[in-house]
Amino acid sequence: MHMATTQLLFLSIIFLFVLPGRTSVSTVSNVAVQTGRSVTIPCHYDKKYEKQVKYWCRGSDWNTCRTLVRTDSPKVEGETSITDDPTHHVFTVTMTKLKTEDSGYYWCGIEINGGGDESTRLYLSVTAGTPGLWVDQQEVIGVEGGHVSVQCHYDEPSSMKKWCRAEGSGMELNFGKSGRAEIKNGRSKNVFIVTMRELNREDTGWYWCAAGELQIPVHITAAQETTTTTFWTSSLLTDAIASPSEAHKQYTLVITTEAPFTVFDSSTSYVQKPSCPEHGSQPCSSAPTSLERTLGALRHAGVALVFLICSAVAFWKIWRYRRAQHSRKNREVVGRYANNTAEPCNLLTMDVM
């Protein structure tokens, strides 16, 4: 009996002080990526660790893993970089230009002064072929009140498909609809599509697609639905609005209008239009509502009114400028004749027979 109690106490000490923490740091557990591509891994932590140093460690065993990057230094090492976001209690690690030899176990770690570090482990698989689970982009940007769609590609039809919210929110969705989120099969083979509607700022954060034992992180941002449209004035209007004597200056008239959301591919430098679940990879084209049509008409009317006002002001200034020039020329002519000392010319007349 005494021996069993001693063993139990010994195991408790091991779990408390030797093994890395499991509750204060969380991330995905198994990620697959194709060679040559990039991946970003989010590591979530408790609020109490906002000011602690975070790091990314490689190795199957916690006690012998090799630290690659840290939030103090070095933040970048080769193709690996680390960024901390204390406001949202998450630090992210990005690995680019992945090679097959990058496959292995990695750790999200938090340095604890005067105690054992907190950490959690994941496995990264880098394959030359198509990975078992992947998404078109890891960074998706939508507008408040709008919707976004994420296409999750998988190679195992019998695996369980899920859409999960990270950061300890407990959101987990299988096929079907729950609140503003919906999962359904895409038209293409081995693709399921996640659609989130009526976005708000609270929806901004990390999620992941899951198929069987694999997960892939996706970050969604709900941005404000405004953009800036610039109208360049012609040289005539520019001269009049600025100053009639200062030509060839460039001014812009800035109008704020609604902008459709775009989707950014984290592994490329171009911008993609979002794809609709009903049309596969085709761009979305939803019909505007009556309110949207009314707002659109008012917006265009406002732009036209501003343009007309600016044109009227410009032509009025041009008219005043030219009138002043004409008056100045007349005064100069009158002055020259008044100061002329030559004899006046003879007026010749001709009688008409």
Protein Blocks (a to p, Z undefined) as FASTA:
>chain_A
ZZmmmmmmmmmmmmmmmpccfklpccdfbdcddehiacdddddddfklmmpccdddedjb
fklcccfbdckbccbghjaccdddfknopacdddehiafklgccdddddddehiacdddd
ddddddfbdcfbdcfbfbdcddehiacddddddfbfkbccddddehhnopacdeddehjb
ccdddfbehiacdddehiafklgccddddehjbccddddddddfbdcddddddfklmmmm
momklghiacddddddddddddddfkbcbdcddddfklojaccdddddfklmmmmmmmmm
mmmmmmmmmmmmmmmmmmmmmmmmmmmmmmmmmmmmmmpcbdcddddddddZZ
